[in-house]
Amino acid sequence: MATRTNNFVFWGLYIVAWLIFIGLSIEAGGLIVNFFFSLYRPEFVQNLYQKLDLTEMYNDSRLAFFGVYSFILTISILKACLFYTVIRLMHKMDLSKPFSTFVARQLSLISYYTLSIGLLSFIARQLVKNLMHHGFVADNLNHFWADSQAFILMGAIIYIIATIFKKGVEIQNENDLTV
Amino acid sequence: MPIIVNLDVMMAKRKMSLNELSEKVGLTLSNLSILKTGKAKAIRFSTLEAICKVLECQPGDILEYADKEQKTTNQ
């Protein structure tokens, strides 16, 4: 009964992970397209992804605009990569034998992605705060890095779990090769 | 690894097959194969005792230490 419930929860989470991955991929794709448009057709800067308007920043300083936009783009791509890794892990993981080097490596990857997203979001938030002190308008950017601390905390926890998991796999391999 | 397993040599000396040894020692064929090919990371004293008993030999006849550098200079 418990196994059936676990399987149900697992497949439910798998579907949710797919949906989030599709959403994040669309967001990252939209932002990439916008980035190239802003390079060659600057008049599109006022109509960026999800009605993001960075015209003032673009006119004030190209460096600030491309700096902030690079952060937005990198974070959204990293988020998509994170969920792709989660999906690959859930797809290939054998629930009856979960302790394998593949799972350990994927968990480490997930922790690196999460920590990178958290740290980049934190740096970006500080950068935008500084830019706002210098008179740039960047109020509408908050939702891109609102949860930086949560990502850092989650990344740290996943990193610890991944390290323990890796050690566990090593011990299991050693045990398997003991005659 | 500098520890070499000479199980195949002892088995040849006693004219014993892997199947026969596996039956007499009580180890699975796959585990014996792991030991024979040198993939094993550890061996239990109880396993070593059983192998030595069946092959009528000493642990030193099965296990050998060979330093990598010494080995290359000897060659």
Contacts between the chains, C-beta under 8 A, distances in Angstrom:
chain1	res1	chain2	res2	distance
A	173	B	41	7.9
A	174	B	41	5.2
A	174	B	42	7.0
A	177	B	34	6.3
A	177	B	39	6.3
A	177	B	40	5.4
A	177	B	41	4.2
A	177	B	42	7.2
A	178	B	40	7.0
A	178	B	41	6.3
A	178	B	42	4.2
A	178	B	43	7.2
A	178	B	44	6.7
A	179	B	27	6.8
A	179	B	31	4.9
A	179	B	32	7.6
A	179	B	34	6.0
A	179	B	35	4.7
A	179	B	40	4.9
A	179	B	42	7.5
A	179	B	43	5.2
A	179	B	44	6.9
A	179	B	47	5.4
